[in-house]
Amino acid sequence: MDYSMTLDDNRTLSYAIYGDTRGHPVFYFHGGQESRLSAEFLHETALNLGIQLIAPDRPGVGQSSFQPNRQFTDYPDDIAALAEYLDIDQFSVFGLSGGSPHVLAVLQAMPERVHRASIVSGAIPYDVKGSTKGMWFPVKMIHFLASRKNDKQLRKIMQDERTTLFEKPEKKIRQFEKYLPKPDRELMTTQPEVAKGFIAGSQEAFAKNIDGVVQEWQLYVQPWGIDIAQIQTPVTLWYGDKDKMAPLQRGFYLEATLPNATLHELSNEAHFSLIHNHKHDILFDLLLPDTVKNSEQSISAENP
């Protein structure tokens, strides 16, 4: 399930494959401070839908090599190389939270190769007016620190985060249960495996050091180099009305800016609950029409 390849610049690109290894290829771009392991909870759903879910670690995250001076617009080169390595010509893409700019970068660079795209609880450019309005204060503060030239405080926070994840993971879970919006708290308490899966994916994000995570936080608050208004590929947007990490107004911005966007505004859903409670619909939306037909037939056969 875990694999790696060597890129032309000798960097290692690590990735995992979930679901149906012969199914319709979908690239999953994980959230910030997450990793390829964060997609494991989608395995059964992807398998049932006939989806081959490919989840790469971004540069400096998990087992992927750090890439000095990287920009979001560099990422399509990694995905193109991985697609060629896997002998995949066309595919779908979706990204959660911090995976959003990576989806947009791929759509800008190679729209002819992407069938369908989705952004789930996704980030928007930091310089958009009100981009952090309604956001949970600790996350808003990290954005602010990442925007400063001196990254000493940001690095300290990320180092403390890494230490907590590895040495006191139960403390992180207690923080979730105390501070997250009600839909997320209920998810974490009624399905403790969700919290454990998140911890595992986050630990892997910091597997080597904090450099990749720090770099990515800094990228979120810098100009993205992506002309969102010129992206013509249809994009489905999924946002929850209780989300305090990617507030609903971020979905409104992308809906208004992307020429071909469809926004699903989901009631009583937050950052973690949305993708867990609606994973079937999100993945189903990424299938091609003929694949959808075959998938429906397969599910019907399994459940007569």
N, C-alpha and C positions, 0 to 999 in steps of 0.2 A: 504493500500500500504506500510505503514511502520510497521515493526515488530521487535521483539527482542527475544533472547533466552539467557539462562544462561548456560555458559560453566562449565566444571568439576571443574575448579579452581575458580568458582563463579564470573568470569568476565561476564559482559553483552556484547553480540554481537548483534549490531543493523544492520538491513538490510532492503532494500526495494525490492519489486517485481514489475516489469513493464512487459508490453506485455501480452501474452496469459498465464494465470495461469495454464493452462493444456498443454502447449506446451513443445517443446524440451528445457530442462534446459541448460542455459548458465550463468556462473558466470562472472560478470563484475568487474574487479579490477580498481578502479578509479585512477586518477592521483594524484600526490603530491599536497597538500593543496586543495584537493577536498574531496568529501564525496559521500555517497549513492545517495544524491539528484542530483548529477552531471550526473546521467544516465537518468534522466527524459525525456530528449529530444529524447531518443531512443524508447520511449514507443510505439508510433504509428507504427514505422517500425517493431519493435519486434512483435507487435500484428498482423500485416499483414502477417508476415512470420511464424507465429505459434511458436514463441520463448517465453519461460518464462525466463525473464532476471532478475537475482538475483544479487543485488548490495549491498554487505556488507560494512559497515564502518570498517576501519582497527583500530587496538587498539589505544585508545587515541584520535580517530577522531570521530566527530559527537557525537552519543550517545553510542558508544562502550567504554568499560572501558580501561583505560591505562594498559599496560602490561610492568612492569619493566624488563629491561635487554633483551628485545625481540630481535630476529634476524629474517631475512627473512625466514630462514629455520624452524622457529616456525609456520609460517603462514599456512602451509598445515594442521596442526592439527585443526585450527579453521574452515577451509573449510570442512574438513572431518566431523567435528562435526555438522556443519550446513547442510551438505548434508544428514547426517543420520537423523537429526531433521526433514528435509523436505521429508524424505523417497525417496531420489534420489541416485541411484546406480552409474550411469554413466552420464557424462555431458561434455559440452564444456567450454572453458575458453578463455577470452581475456582481455587484460589490456592496458590502455592508459598511456603513458608517465611513471610516477613513478609506475604504475601497472606492468611494465615489470618484475622486479625481483620477484614479487609475482606469476606471471604466471610461470616463470622458476622454482621457488621453488616447486610449485604444480606438475609440470611435472616431476621434479626429484623425488619427494616423492611418487607419485601415478600415474604413467603413464598408468596403466591398467584401470584407471577409466575415463580418459580423451579421448573423441572421437576426437576432433579437438581443435586447439589452434591458437590464433592470438595475435600479439603484434603490437600496433598502436603507432607510434611516440615514441618508448620506450627508456628508459634509458639503459645504459650499465655500466659495472663495472668502477669505477672511476680510477682504476689503469691501465686500458688499455691505451696504448700510444695514445695521441691525443683525449682522450675521450671528452674533452670540446672544441675542435677546431671548430671554426665557431659558437660558442654559443653566444647568447646575453650576454653582459658583466655583467649586474646585476645578471643573473642566474649563470654565471661562478663565480662571487664573493661569492654568497651564498654557492656554492660547496666548495670554498676555506675556508670560515669561518667555515663550518661544519666539515672540516677535522682537525681543530685545537682543541687541548685539552681543552682550555678555551672556553666555549660556550656562554660567556657573550654577545659578539657582535651579534652572531646568534640569541640569545633569544631577544635582543633588536629589531632586524630587524623584527622578527616574531611578536613581540608585536605591533610594529608600523603597520605592515601589518594587524593585527587583528583590530586595532583601525580604520584604514582607511576603511576596509571592512564594519564595523558596523556603523561608524559615518559619513563617507564621501564616500559612494560607487560610487557616480558620478565621484569622482576624479580618482578612479581606472579605470573606463570606459574611461575617457579622456586619461589616460596613454596608454591604449590599442590602442585607435584610433590614438595616436601620434607616438608610438614607435614600434608597432608590424609590421611584414612584410606585404606587400600590400594585399595578399590574406586574412590574418586575419583581417586587418583593414576594408576591404570591407565587410567581413562577419559581423563584429560587427556593421557597420553603416547601411547596407541594411537590416539586420535582428536584430534589437535591442533586441529582445527577447532572442537571444543567449547570449549577454552580461549580461542580467538580470539573466538568468539561471546559468551562470558561477558564478556570484556574490553570488547567493543563495547557490550554492553548496560549495563555498569557505567559506562563513560565517558559514555554518554548520560544516565545518572542524575544525573551532575554537570555536565551540559552548560552550565547557566547559572551555578550556584554550589553551595555546600554546604547552603543553608538548608533545602531540602525534605528532604534525607537526615537532617540533624540533627534536624529536627522529628519525623520519623517514628521515629527511635530513641527520642526522649523519649516518644512516644506508646506505644511497646511496654511501657515500664516504669511507666506511669501506669494508673489504673483505666480499663478499656476502655469502661465504660458499656453492656456487652452482657450480658444474662442468658442465658448459654449453655444452662442447664438448661431453659429455656422454648422453645427452638428445636425445632420439630416436623418440619421438613423432613428427609428421609433424607440423611445425609452419609456419603460413603465416605472413609475415612482411609487414607493410604498412608505408611508409615514404614519406614525401613531400620534394621537392627540394628547397623550400623556408623557411624551418623550421629553426628557430634560437634558439629553446629550445631543440630540439632533432635533430641535424643536420643529413643529409642523410648518412654521413659516419658511424653513429651508426648502421644504417640498413645494411651497407656493412659488418661491423664487425660481426653482428649476423648471416648474411647470410653465411659468411665464417666459423663461429665457430659451428653453429648448424648443425648436420649431415643431417637433412631433413627440410631445410628452403626454402621457396619461397618468394622472395622479390618483392613487387609491388612498383616501384619508380614512384611517381605521380608528374607530371609537374604542376608548378604554384600552389602548395598547401603548406600550412604552418601548424603550430601546431594545431590550432583550426579549420581551414577550412577543413582539410583533413577528419577528422572523421564526420564532419557535412555534407560535400558534398558527401561522399562515404559511409554513414552509411548503406545503403541497401546492397551494395556489401560486406561490412565487416561482417555484420550479416549473410547474405546469405551463405557466405563461411564457417560459423560455423555449418551449418546444416548437418545432416546425409543424405546420398543419398536418402533413402526412404522418409525422412522428406522433402527434397527438392522437390521431385515429388509431394507430397501432398500439399506443400506450393504453387507450381506453379499452380496446379489445382485450389486451393482456390482463388488465385489472378485472374486467368482467369475467374472464375465464377463471381467474383465481378466486372470485367471489360470486359464484353462480346464484 
